[in-house]
Amino acid sequence: MNSEGGKVVCVTGASGYVASWIVKLLLLRGYTVRATVRNPSDTAKTEHLLALEGAKERLKVFKADLLEEFSFEQAIQGCDAVFHTASPVKFTVMDPQTELIDPAVKGTIDVLDTCRKISSVKRVILTSSMAAVLIRQPPLEPNDVVDETFFSDPSVCIESKLWYQLSKTLAENVAWQFAKDNGMDMVVINPGYIIGPLLLPTLNLSVEIIVDMVKGKNPLNCRYYRFVDVRDVALAHVKALESPSANGRYIISGQSVTINHIKETMRELFPDLCIDDMNGEGLMDGINCTMCVDKVKNLGVEFTPLKSSLRDTIISLKEKCLL
């Protein structure tokens, strides 16, 4: 499947960090894009999309909400494919069911059910997360090799009060069940922590990790981190549409590196940035296993080097006065 003939696609949650890049890439490749946002009149959510190359001719913004039944129908009608990226991203919540789980799960079912009813839709690409892969009991060990067959255990997420991870796991689980029950052609992308330049004007949670590190914090209190570039994640989504043989899940996650390596790299790139040292005592190793990314590489995705991602992230943060 390619963009020849001006294919029409829908991107849900289009104002988000990854979704904005998916929209940008689709427009550059000649697609007509229908972008859904909760509030089209909020310029902070739409201005960066409307400024993209090709947007004037081939981008239309629609109002849609994950908790409003049938609200995606207008945007999806007549589309060849749908990228479902919309899902709340919060790590601190008062009411996990209302703030995270209901929008993630109910929204996914509503979007997929709309796609089922609209015969023009040939494939759905769902944005999931490594959060739906890594939370297991017993915990993953350094010698473990994680691939697309690994799924997070909802009961472990609940016991550990990992509500975001639970929302992504439950949403992906219901999506696979729905796709199976309805014979739907669905591909799922499972990215890890994403960094890289921002198109949107505000800071998102994953790039905020880099801001915290510059300020001398260790946001996850971990010795090891693994990042993937937002442009690679966006490309994986588009390749998942354009490759007829694309199927199942695709893990896209960077190599494990130490917090000290990340800080040293940032100091080397930006000697003028005052990157504070921090106490390395009491750090958790985090999930320091091996990720098998052969499948996404076979899709045609080359990984951006971490140094380039860090450089472009910090340049972008400076340009938007977020650092």
C-alpha positions in Angstrom: 0.0 0.0 0.0 1.5 3.4 -1.0 0.5 6.9 -1.4 0.0 6.7 -5.2 -3.5 7.8 -6.2 -3.7 10.2 -3.2 -4.8 7.7 -0.5 -6.9 9.2 2.4 -5.9 8.3 5.9 -7.1 9.3 9.4 -4.8 10.0 12.4 -6.5 10.1 15.8 -5.0 12.2 18.5 -3.1 14.0 15.8 -1.8 16.9 17.9 0.3 14.5 20.0 4.1 14.1 19.9 4.3 11.0 17.8 1.1 11.6 15.9 2.3 15.1 14.7 5.3 13.4 13.1 3.1 10.7 11.5 1.0 13.5 10.0 4.1 15.3 8.8 5.5 12.2 7.1 2.2 11.3 5.5 1.8 14.7 4.0 5.3 14.6 2.7 4.5 11.3 1.1 1.4 12.7 -0.7 -1.4 11.4 1.5 -4.6 13.3 2.3 -4.8 13.3 6.1 -7.8 13.6 8.3 -6.6 14.6 11.8 -8.7 14.2 14.9 -8.3 16.4 18.0 -10.5 17.0 21.0 -10.8 20.7 20.4 -10.1 22.0 16.9 -10.4 25.6 18.0 -7.4 25.2 20.4 -4.6 26.7 18.3 -2.0 25.1 20.6 -3.2 21.7 19.4 -3.6 22.5 15.7 -1.3 25.4 14.7 1.8 23.2 14.3 -0.2 20.7 12.2 -1.7 23.4 9.9 1.8 24.8 9.4 3.1 21.5 8.0 4.2 21.2 4.3 1.2 20.1 2.3 -1.3 20.8 5.1 -3.1 23.6 3.2 -3.9 21.2 0.4 -4.3 17.8 2.1 -5.0 18.2 5.8 -8.4 18.5 7.4 -8.9 18.7 11.2 -11.9 17.0 12.8 -13.3 17.1 16.4 -13.4 13.7 18.1 -13.2 12.5 21.7 -12.3 9.0 23.0 -15.2 9.0 25.4 -17.9 10.2 22.9 -19.4 7.2 21.1 -19.4 7.5 17.2 -17.4 10.7 17.3 -14.7 9.4 14.9 -17.2 8.4 12.2 -17.0 11.6 10.2 -13.2 11.7 10.2 -12.9 8.0 9.2 -15.6 7.9 6.5 -13.9 7.2 3.2 -10.5 6.6 4.6 -8.2 3.8 3.2 -6.4 3.4 6.6 -6.6 4.6 10.2 -3.7 5.4 12.6 -5.1 5.2 16.1 -2.6 7.0 18.3 -5.1 8.8 20.6 -4.7 7.6 24.2 -4.0 9.5 27.5 -0.4 9.7 28.7 -0.2 10.3 32.4 2.0 8.8 35.1 0.3 10.5 38.1 -3.5 10.1 38.3 -6.1 10.4 41.0 -8.7 8.1 39.3 -7.0 5.6 37.0 -10.2 4.2 35.7 -11.6 7.6 34.6 -8.4 9.3 33.6 -6.6 6.5 31.8 -8.3 3.1 31.4 -11.7 4.2 30.1 -10.4 6.6 27.4 -7.7 4.1 26.3 -10.0 1.0 26.2 -13.4 2.5 25.3 -11.8 4.8 22.7 -9.9 2.0 21.1 -13.0 -0.2 20.8 -15.0 2.8 19.4 -12.4 3.6 16.8 -12.0 -0.1 15.7 -15.8 -0.6 15.6 -16.1 2.5 13.4 -13.4 1.1 11.1 -15.2 -2.2 11.0 -18.4 -0.5 9.7 -16.6 1.6 7.0 -15.7 -0.7 4.1 -13.1 1.6 2.7 -10.8 1.0 5.6 -8.3 -1.7 4.7 -5.8 -1.5 7.6 -5.6 -0.1 11.1 -2.2 0.8 12.7 -2.5 1.0 16.4 0.0 2.9 18.6 0.7 0.8 21.7 3.8 0.9 23.9 6.6 -1.1 25.5 4.4 -0.6 28.6 2.2 -3.4 27.1 5.3 -5.7 26.7 7.6 -5.4 29.7 5.5 -5.7 33.0 5.7 -9.3 33.9 6.1 -11.7 36.8 8.8 -12.9 37.4 10.5 -9.6 36.3 12.6 -9.6 33.2 16.3 -10.5 33.7 19.4 -9.0 31.9 19.7 -12.3 29.9 16.2 -12.2 28.7 15.6 -11.4 25.0 12.3 -9.6 24.6 10.4 -9.9 21.3 6.9 -9.3 20.0 5.5 -12.4 21.8 6.0 -10.7 25.2 2.9 -9.2 26.8 2.5 -7.3 30.0 0.4 -9.0 32.7 -2.5 -6.7 33.8 -2.5 -8.3 37.3 1.1 -7.3 37.8 0.3 -3.7 36.6 -2.5 -3.5 39.1 -0.4 -4.9 42.0 2.3 -2.4 41.3 -0.2 0.5 40.7 1.3 1.0 37.2 -1.9 2.6 35.8 -0.5 3.9 32.5 1.1 0.6 31.7 -2.2 -1.1 32.6 -4.2 1.2 30.3 -1.9 0.4 27.3 -2.0 -3.3 28.1 -5.7 -3.5 28.3 -6.3 -1.3 25.2 -3.9 -3.5 23.2 -5.5 -6.7 24.5 -9.0 -5.6 23.5 -7.8 -4.4 20.1 -6.3 -7.8 19.3 -9.5 -9.6 20.4 -11.6 -7.2 18.3 -9.4 -7.6 15.3 -9.5 -11.4 15.6 -13.3 -11.5 16.1 -13.9 -9.3 13.1 -11.1 -10.4 10.7 -9.6 -6.9 10.8 -6.2 -6.2 9.3 -4.4 -4.5 12.2 -0.7 -3.8 12.9 0.5 -2.6 16.3 3.6 -0.5 17.0 5.2 -0.8 20.5 7.6 2.0 21.1 9.8 2.6 24.2 10.6 6.0 25.6 10.6 8.4 22.7 12.8 11.5 22.3 13.7 13.7 19.3 12.5 17.1 18.0 9.1 18.4 18.9 6.6 19.7 16.4 4.0 20.6 19.0 4.7 23.8 21.1 4.4 22.2 24.5 6.5 19.7 26.5 5.3 16.1 26.5 6.1 13.6 29.2 8.7 11.5 27.4 10.8 14.5 26.3 10.4 15.9 29.8 12.8 13.1 30.9 15.6 14.9 29.0 14.7 18.3 30.5 14.9 16.6 33.9 18.3 15.1 33.2 19.7 18.5 32.1 18.5 19.8 35.4 20.4 17.1 37.3 17.5 14.9 38.0 17.1 11.2 37.4 13.4 11.1 36.6 12.9 7.4 36.8 15.6 6.8 39.4 17.2 4.3 37.0 20.7 3.4 36.1 19.8 2.3 32.6 17.6 4.1 30.0 16.7 3.2 26.4 15.3 5.8 24.0 14.0 5.7 20.4 13.7 8.6 18.0 10.3 10.0 17.3 11.1 10.2 13.6 11.9 6.4 13.6 8.6 5.7 15.4 6.6 7.8 12.9 8.3 6.0 10.0 7.6 2.6 11.5 3.9 3.6 11.5 3.9 4.6 7.9 5.9 1.6 6.8 3.3 -0.6 8.7 0.7 0.9 6.3 2.8 0.8 3.1 4.2 -2.7 3.5 1.6 -5.2 2.4 3.2 -8.0 4.4 3.3 -6.0 7.7 1.6 -7.9 10.4 1.3 -8.3 14.2 3.3 -6.2 16.6 6.5 -4.3 16.1 8.8 -3.5 19.0 10.8 -0.3 18.4 13.2 0.5 21.3 16.8 1.7 21.5 19.8 0.2 23.2 20.2 0.2 26.9 22.6 3.0 28.0 23.5 4.3 31.5 22.3 7.6 32.8 25.9 8.7 33.1 26.5 8.0 29.4 23.5 10.1 28.5 24.7 13.0 30.6 28.3 12.8 29.2 26.9 12.8 25.7 24.8 15.9 26.4 27.8 17.7 28.0 29.9 16.8 24.9 27.2 18.1 22.5 26.3 21.3 24.6 29.3 22.4 26.7 27.3 25.6 27.4 24.5 23.7 29.1 24.8 23.5 32.8 24.1 19.8 33.2 24.1 19.1 36.9 25.6 16.0 38.4 23.6 13.9 40.7 24.0 11.3 43.3 24.2 7.8 41.7 23.4 6.0 45.0 20.3 3.8 45.4 19.5 3.7 41.7 17.4 0.9 40.3 18.7 -1.0 37.3 15.3 -0.8 35.6 14.5 -3.3 32.9 17.9 -4.0 31.5 17.2 -6.8 29.1 17.9 -7.3 25.4 15.2 -6.0 22.9 14.9 -7.9 19.7 14.2 -5.2 17.0 14.8 -7.4 14.0 11.2 -7.3 12.9 10.9 -3.4 12.7 14.3 -3.3 11.0 13.0 -5.7 8.4 10.1 -3.3 7.8 12.8 -0.8 6.6 13.3 1.3 9.7 16.9 2.3 10.5 17.6 3.6 14.0 18.8 7.1 14.5 21.9 7.1 16.7 21.3 8.2 20.3 23.7 11.1 20.0 21.8 12.6 17.0 18.5 12.1 18.9 19.8 13.9 22.0 21.3 16.7 19.9 18.1 17.3 17.9 15.9 17.0 21.1 17.9 19.7 22.9 18.0 22.0 19.9 14.3 21.7 19.5 13.7 22.3 23.2 15.9 25.5 23.1 14.1 26.7 19.9 10.7 26.3 21.7 12.0 27.9 24.9 11.2 24.7 26.8 14.8 24.4 28.2 
